[in-house]
Amino acid sequence: MLRGRFVLAAALALVATGALADTPPIVSTDFTLADANRLPTKWAMNGTAGLELNPLSQTPLVDMKITNNLTGQGGVAWTTDTFTVPSFTMWADVNVDFHPQGPGVDATCPADGFALAFANTTSPYVLGGAGGSMGLYNNDTDIPQLISAEVNTWYGNDIDDTATCTTGKNVTFEFTNLDANTTTARNPGGDVNAGGAYVGQVTAPDALQKGLINGGWYRYQWDVDSTTGHMDLYITGLDDSNKAIQNMKVNEVTFKSSAPKLNFTGRFGIAAGTGGGTEGVHVRQIVAVSPAVAGGTAPPATAPAAPTAPTAGP
């Protein structure tokens, strides 16, 4: 069965839409281990990040988990290579589940979220704080500068109602642009003029409030232009249950020239954390290209279009 699955995955990878034939990826990694040409050999997984047998009883059978529904977690995975890119697009296939476990766990509200990141780090083996720091923030020494696109799931950091998560409005999207002069803490109050965290925070549409957590696999596309200071974020559903979401732009921002510059040498990464509330953040693949492509553009043909189910056979 496994052999049949791997053969099918490889075949789909070859026939997937090749919108970027003239833009080869600078990062292209399959964390399911199905594609031997895209193994995660150039990644460092820190804290609670690491490969796992998928706990959701779903395909793929293997993925990379950043958190796994336990309290007090912080994890981040960084590319071991560094890049100087005037602009880039980063895609990540991510599944967020909420199945709290263990004593003292908030069994009602998920937390804290995850972030796609590009950061100047002292090495690929560095980690930020746990919980709300999401394995990314609050480490000025080892991570002195970073930008990110963040999916926030903790109700205490939302916009509409910070008193409870029962309103169903706890998921928000925001951007980060931090350096040592602004501190690398994940504090509210950032803006396009000075940078900071929670820049351009917006509430997720109802379809994503209800479907982003325990809703299957989604592809996140983050576009960054270091010349204009512009970032945007798109989301696409990859499963039958969420495929109504296709290339939905969920946020964008343009930083002013007074904000920290985006033109530094850095590593691509993905980070997440839990505190008293928990969730699982699972990653299937990450692809990045430079220069950036148009919003809603499909990843290169080496990236499979969606998770694949096992097939019968030897």
ABEGO torsion letter per residue (X at the ends): XAAAAAAAAAAAAAABBBAAAABBBABBBBAAGABAAABBAABBBBEABEBBBBAAGBOBABBBBABAGBBGBBBBBBBABBBBBABBBBBBBBBBBBBBBEBGBBAABBOAEBBBBBBBBABAABBBBBEAAGGABGBAAABABBBBBBBBABAAABAABAABAAAGAABBBBBBBBBAAAEABBBBGBBAAAEEBGBGBBBBBAAAAAAABGAEBBBBBBBBBAAAGBBBBBBBBABAAAAABBGBBABBBBBBAABBBABBBBBBBBBBBBBABBBBBBBABBBBBOBBBBBGBBBBAABBABBBBBBBEX
